[in-house]
Each structure stands twice: as C-alpha cells, then as structure tokens.
C-alpha cells in the first residue's frame, strides 16, 4: 500500500475532528463476528475527509484469528503460485462502519454479517500502513462475496454504499 492519494486518516491524526458528544468512541472495544467469536479490538476510527465521517473501524486482530488465517493462500494451486495472503506483522484489518453494530451497554462491536472464517481469510495490513483504495475495494468485495462491487478505480460514490451508512451510531464528525 502506498502513500499516493491517501484516502483514509486515523481520527486521532486530524485536528478539529472528533466523535460527536452524544455518541460512543469505540476505540478499545472488542469486536465480535456473526458467531459471537472475538476477532479483535478496535484500534482506530478511519475517516474519509471528503465524506467528513468515519467510514471504517481499524481492528487489531486477535492472535487466534491470525494463526487461523496465516496459511491462507492468496492464489489457488491452479494458478501455479502459492503466496501467503498475510505476512508476519500484518495484524490489522478494516470493517466498513455500516457492517458494524454497537452494543453500548457491554462496550462491544458486533459484525453480524461477517464470520471469523471470512475475517481469517481477509488481507491484513501492518499498523500505521497507508490504506489504498485498492485494498478497500478488495476487503468490501471479500466481505460481501461480490467481485463486481464498484468496478471504477475512483473513490467517487463509493462511501454512499450501505456498507458505509452510519447505522452503528458513531456520529458523523464535527
């Protein structure tokens, strides 16, 4: 992932931006999959400045999920290449904000649409790495099981999708 055309920013690195007062800041909350398995903790909220809102949760993945997904191949044997999908140190993944639901009472983020097997097979990244739009597309396509999602190489209109609707009660930035 490269620094060209940086599209996403950690909320913490943007001065003047914060989670609105009546809404929860979910950093540090456990993230559970569709089967109620803990897949990690929210490390950062990722913001698209053009949309002026949180669009992803940056999740530090639980070590048991890392072990489960480490040996997942990026290419099938029929392609003639076997490269590991995830490398050592790649222990973060993103979740579109509209695919997460908050349990404020228990301080949990639930991802009822995604199971741990899907998360284990998701391409991860190293903390602090710049996330490019290609990675975003790959992840959303992987979670939805639909390779036709947003065939354009442009960000325009991408965050209007349901996966980015603010249903999780994390308030748009102010």
N, C-alpha and C positions, 0 to 999 in steps of 0.2 A: 504494500500500500504506500502511496506516495503523498507528498505534501501539496501537489498541484491541485488546484481547485478544491481546497478544503471546504467541506460542506457541513461538517458537524463539529461542534465545540462542546467541551465539558462545561456545564453550567457554572462551575466554580471559577473558570478562567475568564468569564465575561463580567466585567464590572457593570453594575446597574441592572443586572438581571437576577431574579430570584423566584422561588416558588411563591405564589401569592399567599397572603397571610392565612386564609381560611382553609388551606389545602395542605396535605401531608408531604413532607420531604421524605422520600422512601429510601434514601441512602442508608445502607447498613441492614436493610430488611432482607429476610430470607425470601428466596424465590422458589415456588413450588410448581411442579409440572401438572399435567392433566390427571396424573395418578397420585397426586399428593406427595411426590418424592421431591426432596430438596435438591435443586440443581445448582444453587449458589447464592450469593448475596449481591444486592445492588451496590455497585461501586461508584457510579456516576450517573447523572442525568445528561443525556446528549441533546443538544439544541441545534436546530437549523435557524440561523439568524434571519434568513429571508422570511420564513414562516413565522418567526418570533414565538416559537414554542418548543417544548420538549417533544421530541419525536421517537427517541429510543431510551431504553434502560441499558446501561453498560453493566453487565453482570460478571463478577469474578466467579468462575465455575468451581464447583465442589470437586475435590480431588477424586472421589469415586467416579464421577462422570468423566473426568479427564482420563482415567485409566480405561474406562469403557470405550471412549472414542479415540484413543491414541492410535490404535492399529486399524482404523477405518481407512480404506484405500480411497484415494482421490479418483483414480481411473480404474476401470474394470480390467480384469485379466485379458479380456478380448481386445482391449485397446493396446495391449502389448507393453504397457507401462504400469509399474506399481510404485507410486509415490505416496508416502504417508500424508494424509489430509492435514493433520495438525502436528506441529513440532514442539519440542521442549520449550517451555516458557510461554507458549500460547495458551493462556488460561482465561481469556475474556471472550464474551460473545455479546451481541446486541439483541434486544427484543423490542419490536415496534410497540409503542405505548398503547395503541388500541388493542393489542393482543394480551394485555395485562389487566388484571382486576385487583383492586386493593381490598384487603381485609384490615381496616384501620384498627379495629379492636385488638387483633392479635399481631399487628405490625408484620403482615405477610403480603407478598405479591403473588398472585395466582395466575398461572398461564394455562387456562382450561383448554385451550385449543392445541397445545403442543405437549408431547410426551417426552420422557427422558431419552428414549432411543433417538428421536429426532434431534434433540439437543446434542446428544453424544456425537452425532454424525454431522453437526454443523461446523463449518470452518470457523476457527477461532483466531484471535489476534493477541499480541502482547500488549500489556498495559502501557498506555501512552502513545501507542502507534496511531498514526493518522488513518482514519477510515475513509476509503474512497467510495465513490458511488457504485462502482462495480461490485464491491463487497456487499453493499446494502442490497443491491438487486439480487445477488446470489442468495443471501440469507432469507429475504422475504419470499423468493421463489421456493427455496427449500422448505420453509415453514408451511407455506400454502400448498406445496406439491404441484405448482403450476409454473412451468418454464416460460409461459407466454406473457407473464406479468410485465408490463411496462417495457415494451421492446425498444423504446427510444433510448439513446445514450444520454439523454438530457434529464436533469432533475425536475424540470418544469412539470407541474401537476402531480408528481409522484406522492407528495405528502397529503394530497386530497383523498387518497385511498382510505377505506375503512380501517385498515391496519394502523393508521396514524390519528384516528379520531380520538379525542380526549375523553374517552369513556371511563378511564381509570381514576378520574377525579384529581389528576395532577393538573393544577390550574395553568393556563397559558401564562407566559411570562409577563411581568410588568416592569 
